[in-house]
Amino acid sequence: MRANPFAGTYFGGSMLIAFNKPMNVLSQFTSEGGWPALDGFNLPKGVYAAGRLDRDSEGLLLLTDDGRLQARISSPKFKKPKVYYALVEGVPDDDMLKKLENGVRLKDGQTAPCKAENVPTPDWLWPREPPVRIRKSITDTWVKLTLSEGKNRQVRRMCAAVGFPVIRLVRHSIGPHDLTDLAPGQWCEVTGI
């Protein structure tokens, strides 16, 4: 574990942790179905996830020991922007990106407007374990999406709804916090939200 430059720093008496959740780890503290959980990463006692990342998604997960802070982070009412990088099959054109930006009709309702753009492979990205299966016959593209809500598996469902299945999904940031300098499985204390 790397040195923690934010040790002892708290937000209003509450602890706030930025954690880079690896692939195939559950966003809870108890293992289930043979999948590892957060209890294997030496996180401080008494914190819990403010929102979730699916087992097959990677990236930033914020944890806190304060229920009110947890609600402020995870509730769409507070409109904390969440930035995701999705590796999709195919190359979304401007019309497809505009459909994502305008909101997509899903089974549980219309998604809120968001920002969507094709981007180069992020230079901060780590190799995934297990590696992504790439089909040589299909071009893949990284799409950056900035959302202010968090429906269940929303990015995956939105991209599939416009014809571009997600093959890798990484949450890069929530509000002012991002994955800068955090390798998968690493965490640090942060302030503010």
Secondary structure in CASP SS format (residue, H / E / C, confidence):
PFRMAT SS
TARGET T0000
AUTHOR 0000-0000-0000
METHOD secondary structure of the structure
MODEL  1
M C 1.00
R C 1.00
A C 1.00
N C 1.00
P C 1.00
F C 1.00
A C 1.00
G C 1.00
T C 1.00
Y C 1.00
F E 1.00
G C 1.00
G C 1.00
S E 1.00
M C 1.00
L E 1.00
I E 1.00
A E 1.00
F E 1.00
N E 1.00
K E 1.00
P C 1.00
M C 1.00
N C 1.00
V C 1.00
L C 1.00
S C 1.00
Q C 1.00
F C 1.00
T C 1.00
S C 1.00
E E 1.00
G C 1.00
G C 1.00
W E 1.00
P C 1.00
A C 1.00
L H 1.00
D H 1.00
G H 1.00
F C 1.00
N C 1.00
L C 1.00
P C 1.00
K C 1.00
G C 1.00
V C 1.00
Y E 1.00
A E 1.00
A C 1.00
G C 1.00
R C 1.00
L C 1.00
D C 1.00
R C 1.00
D C 1.00
S C 1.00
E E 1.00
G E 1.00
L E 1.00
L E 1.00
L E 1.00
L E 1.00
T E 1.00
D C 1.00
D C 1.00
G H 1.00
R H 1.00
L H 1.00
Q H 1.00
A H 1.00
R H 1.00
I H 1.00
S H 1.00
S C 1.00
P H 1.00
K H 1.00
F H 1.00
K C 1.00
K C 1.00
P C 1.00
K E 1.00
V E 1.00
Y E 1.00
Y E 1.00
A E 1.00
L E 1.00
V E 1.00
E E 1.00
G C 1.00
V C 1.00
P C 1.00
D C 1.00
D H 1.00
D H 1.00
M H 1.00
L H 1.00
K H 1.00
K H 1.00
L H 1.00
E H 1.00
N H 1.00
G C 1.00
V C 1.00
R E 1.00
L E 1.00
K C 1.00
D C 1.00
G E 1.00
Q E 1.00
T C 1.00
A C 1.00
P C 1.00
C C 1.00
K E 1.00
A E 1.00
E E 1.00
N E 1.00
V E 1.00
P C 1.00
T C 1.00
P C 1.00
D C 1.00
W C 1.00
L C 1.00
W C 1.00
P C 1.00
R C 1.00
E C 1.00
P C 1.00
P C 1.00
V C 1.00
R C 1.00
I C 1.00
R C 1.00
K C 1.00
S C 1.00
I C 1.00
T C 1.00
D E 1.00
T E 1.00
W E 1.00
V E 1.00
K E 1.00
L E 1.00
T E 1.00
L E 1.00
S C 1.00
E C 1.00
G C 1.00
K C 1.00
N C 1.00
R C 1.00
Q H 1.00
V H 1.00
R H 1.00
R H 1.00
M H 1.00
C H 1.00
A H 1.00
A H 1.00
V C 1.00
G C 1.00
F C 1.00
P C 1.00
V E 1.00
I E 1.00
R E 1.00
L E 1.00
V E 1.00
R E 1.00
H E 1.00
S E 1.00
I E 1.00
G C 1.00
P C 1.00
H E 1.00
D E 1.00
L C 1.00
T C 1.00
D C 1.00
L C 1.00
A C 1.00
P C 1.00
G C 1.00
Q C 1.00
W E 1.00
C E 1.00
E E 1.00
V C 1.00
T C 1.00
G C 1.00
I C 1.00
END
